[in-house]
Amino acid sequence: MTTVHHSTSPQAVDIAIVGGAMAGATLALGLARLSASLTRPLRIALIEAHVADNKHPGFDARSIAIAHGSIFELTRLGIWPKLKHLGTPIENIHVSDRGHFGMTELNAKPLGLDALGQVVELTKVGSILFDELTKSSVQVYCPAKVTALQAQQDGHVLSLDDGSQLHCQLLVAADGAHSVVRQYLGQTTEQVDFQQTAIVANVTTNQPHQHWAYERFTQTGPLALLPMQNMTAFSAQLKESSTQLKQSSAQLIAKGQSRYSLVWALPPTQADDLKNADKSEFLAALQHAFGNRVGQFVDVGQRVSYPLTLSYMPRPIYHRCVFVGNAAQTLHPIAGQGFNLGLRDVVGLLDVIEQAIAQTHGEVDLGSSNIVHQYLAARQQDRDNTLRNIEFLVRGFSNQYWPLVAGRNIGLRLLSWLPPLKRPVAQTAMGWR
Ligand SMILES: Cc1cc2nc3c(=O)[nH]c(=O)nc-3n(C[C@H](O)[C@H](O)[C@H](O)COP(=O)(O)OP(=O)(O)OC[C@H]3O[C@@H](n4cnc5c(N)ncnc54)[C@H](O)[C@@H]3O)c2cc1C
């Protein structure tokens, strides 16, 4: 899909979003929904470098867990009803510490919920979000890359590699961990290198998952398993036809097997060895690290690796510019919070814009310092807390120093003995604001 606009003077828009993956696409759809209720509609542009196929870096073979709070927000934005059929509900989460006695569970039922969250495959989500964007009022530039940026007093001028130019009042950087907008504007990030690499793959076990997700802290790093739909699980990796997919799915169900999305954090050399190990060696190592709680691991799909760093902008704003999602902060996938936090950036920005439009009866400068700083203030506490908690989790649970080991085991056990204590943990896991 390409919408190309060639003209001598830059095309004027109110908001330009650079990056159309999870954060940028949901923001664009949220803005289009808001715009539909206004007497003067917003002029929204979205610039995305890749078409939504299985080579798209933001909509790759990864599966992610979308927390209960995020499902609520996506429903409010009218997006979840379009994605719902892709979701596998997580009804229970089991957290354990390998080789130690600490373990705990989070369960949906006692909290009065059907599910703690939903697992979705990003490839599938990407094509639906892009379909929705083409039907919306958003001007989509795709495939198109921002190749130059010029800050002006009343906005930014963006030059795209298709020759078009845009002038926007407010620039939103949703262009991921290596944000080019951040580089053009000379902004930097704070970095924490965890000296870990995550291996991500779809794995099959010989027992039904029954909607359990698992988080296991091992000596080398955390390991997470998310339950997946059998049928969708095959599609990204095996590229089978839909008939074959259905047959594969039916076979799995008949055999009582199930599919999980695995994220396994390891020291980089070990991750490299296991990524390249033959299938049986990999499955044996996984079985050893995880134990037998989900039965036997019987198959593994394509293995992909991601270096794990935490990087964040202390102040995710600039003159007439805000940063959302991975462009503002890139988290360790340990707690499955990256998109959940990114979505809270998106919702925070939408709330600020909606209030500003309501207060000024539509005559608002969307890139004003007021709006940019209101966004910063709205996001400060949640970002700080989430970043601190994740760094604590990664460091605390990768450490063999005995007081910490004892502390974390007692901590996990206490949580399972004292259900009321679980509520704040559940609140974080489920992304309730
Ligand atoms: C292994 C793993 C597991 C994870 N599990 C979870 C989970 O369970 N739950 C969860 O909430 N999160 C999870 N995450 C995090 C989540 O996947 C990310 O936070 C989220 O997908 C980031 O989306 P984004 O839109 O902010 O950035 P990105 O996905 O990085 O998208 C940036 C987009 O910008 C585009 N772009 C870049 N430069 C330009 C340019 N110059 N011009 C135009 N476009 C450009 C790119 O093409 C890309 O589409 C996980 C991450 C990993 C690695």
PDBQT file of the ligand as one rigid body, heavy atoms in Angstrom, charges set to zero:
ROOT
HETATM    1  C1  LIG A 501      11.252 -11.424  22.497  1.00  0.00    +0.000 C 
HETATM    2  C2  LIG A 501      10.293 -10.329  22.842  1.00  0.00    +0.000 A 
HETATM    3  C3  LIG A 501       9.117 -10.623  23.533  1.00  0.00    +0.000 A 
HETATM    4  C4  LIG A 501       8.238  -9.614  23.890  1.00  0.00    +0.000 A 
HETATM    5  N1  LIG A 501       7.102  -9.926  24.590  1.00  0.00    +0.000 NA
HETATM    6  C5  LIG A 501       6.262  -8.928  24.947  1.00  0.00    +0.000 A 
HETATM    7  C6  LIG A 501       5.067  -9.226  25.673  1.00  0.00    +0.000 A 
HETATM    8  O1  LIG A 501       4.774 -10.376  26.013  1.00  0.00    +0.000 OA
HETATM    9  N2  LIG A 501       4.245  -8.177  26.010  1.00  0.00    +0.000 N 
HETATM   10  C7  LIG A 501       4.530  -6.884  25.648  1.00  0.00    +0.000 A 
HETATM   11  O2  LIG A 501       3.753  -5.974  25.980  1.00  0.00    +0.000 OA
HETATM   12  N3  LIG A 501       5.653  -6.593  24.955  1.00  0.00    +0.000 NA
HETATM   13  C8  LIG A 501       6.515  -7.571  24.601  1.00  0.00    +0.000 A 
HETATM   14  N4  LIG A 501       7.632  -7.277  23.885  1.00  0.00    +0.000 N 
HETATM   15  C9  LIG A 501       7.878  -5.881  23.499  1.00  0.00    +0.000 C 
HETATM   16  C10 LIG A 501       7.035  -5.463  22.278  1.00  0.00    +0.000 C 
HETATM   17  O3  LIG A 501       7.179  -6.410  21.238  1.00  0.00    +0.000 OA
HETATM   18  C11 LIG A 501       7.502  -4.082  21.820  1.00  0.00    +0.000 C 
HETATM   19  O4  LIG A 501       7.484  -3.215  22.928  1.00  0.00    +0.000 OA
HETATM   20  C12 LIG A 501       6.601  -3.489  20.753  1.00  0.00    +0.000 C 
HETATM   21  O5  LIG A 501       6.339  -4.412  19.713  1.00  0.00    +0.000 OA
HETATM   22  C13 LIG A 501       7.300  -2.231  20.201  1.00  0.00    +0.000 C 
HETATM   23  O6  LIG A 501       6.476  -1.572  19.281  1.00  0.00    +0.000 OA
HETATM   24  P1  LIG A 501       6.855  -0.117  18.746  1.00  0.00    +0.000 P 
HETATM   25  O7  LIG A 501       5.804   0.222  17.747  1.00  0.00    +0.000 OA
HETATM   26  O8  LIG A 501       7.062   0.824  19.859  1.00  0.00    +0.000 OA
HETATM   27  O9  LIG A 501       8.295  -0.246  18.050  1.00  0.00    +0.000 OA
HETATM   28  P2  LIG A 501       8.810  -1.158  16.838  1.00  0.00    +0.000 P 
HETATM   29  O10 LIG A 501       8.127  -2.466  16.797  1.00  0.00    +0.000 OA
HETATM   30  O11 LIG A 501      10.295  -1.165  16.931  1.00  0.00    +0.000 OA
HETATM   31  O12 LIG A 501       8.389  -0.361  15.523  1.00  0.00    +0.000 OA
HETATM   32  C14 LIG A 501       9.085   0.723  14.998  1.00  0.00    +0.000 C 
HETATM   33  C15 LIG A 501       8.578   0.930  13.574  1.00  0.00    +0.000 C 
HETATM   34  O13 LIG A 501       9.196   2.119  13.035  1.00  0.00    +0.000 OA
HETATM   35  C16 LIG A 501       9.521   1.883  11.671  1.00  0.00    +0.000 C 
HETATM   36  N5  LIG A 501      10.610   2.808  11.324  1.00  0.00    +0.000 N 
HETATM   37  C17 LIG A 501      11.868   2.843  11.850  1.00  0.00    +0.000 A 
HETATM   38  N6  LIG A 501      12.575   3.822  11.266  1.00  0.00    +0.000 NA
HETATM   39  C18 LIG A 501      11.764   4.424  10.358  1.00  0.00    +0.000 A 
HETATM   40  C19 LIG A 501      11.926   5.511   9.438  1.00  0.00    +0.000 A 
HETATM   41  N7  LIG A 501      13.088   6.174   9.295  1.00  0.00    +0.000 N 
HETATM   42  N8  LIG A 501      10.880   5.878   8.664  1.00  0.00    +0.000 NA
HETATM   43  C20 LIG A 501       9.705   5.213   8.771  1.00  0.00    +0.000 A 
HETATM   44  N9  LIG A 501       9.501   4.170   9.618  1.00  0.00    +0.000 NA
HETATM   45  C21 LIG A 501      10.513   3.787  10.390  1.00  0.00    +0.000 A 
HETATM   46  C22 LIG A 501       9.929   0.409  11.643  1.00  0.00    +0.000 C 
HETATM   47  O14 LIG A 501       9.804  -0.126  10.335  1.00  0.00    +0.000 OA
HETATM   48  C23 LIG A 501       8.946  -0.219  12.640  1.00  0.00    +0.000 C 
HETATM   49  O15 LIG A 501       7.787  -0.671  12.003  1.00  0.00    +0.000 OA
HETATM   50  C24 LIG A 501       8.533  -8.273  23.532  1.00  0.00    +0.000 A 
HETATM   51  C25 LIG A 501       9.701  -7.978  22.829  1.00  0.00    +0.000 A 
HETATM   52  C26 LIG A 501      10.580  -8.988  22.493  1.00  0.00    +0.000 A 
HETATM   53  C27 LIG A 501      11.852  -8.663  21.752  1.00  0.00    +0.000 C 
ENDROOT
TORSDOF 0
